[in-house]
Amino acid sequence: MTTLQLNEALFHELNIIVSDEEMMKEAIKALRLIVLNWGKIAPEKSEEEHGVGLPDAIKQMRGVVAFTPEEIDSDDRLSYLHSK
């Protein structure tokens, strides 16, 4: 499939669940798990790519703390930071 076809299929599936809050929550969790696990499958990003756009103070804290996917999902601040 081309990128355009994949985008179309993805948005078609999202339109099906958009009216069901529980289904949307489950879809978000599933997508976050895919993203979390993607780095284990895809080539690792370089050190420079990981810190793009982050303040130096935050970059220095990298690796100090680890969170489970459940902790990230349950905390809006962690979810926001994880998406950056």
Rosetta blueprint (number, residue, H / E / L):
1 M L
2 T L
3 T H
4 L H
5 Q H
6 L H
7 N H
8 E H
9 A H
10 L H
11 F H
12 H H
13 E H
14 L H
15 N H
16 I H
17 I H
18 V L
19 S L
20 D L
21 E H
22 E H
23 M H
24 M H
25 K H
26 E H
27 A H
28 I H
29 K H
30 A H
31 L H
32 R H
33 L H
34 I H
35 V H
36 L H
37 N H
38 W H
39 G H
40 K H
41 I H
42 A L
43 P L
44 E L
45 K L
46 S L
47 E H
48 E H
49 E H
50 H H
51 G L
52 V L
53 G L
54 L L
55 P L
56 D H
57 A H
58 I H
59 K H
60 Q H
61 M L
62 R L
63 G L
64 V L
65 V L
66 A L
67 F L
68 T L
69 P H
70 E H
71 E H
72 I H
73 D H
74 S H
75 D L
76 D H
77 R H
78 L H
79 S H
80 Y H
81 L H
82 H H
83 S H
84 K L
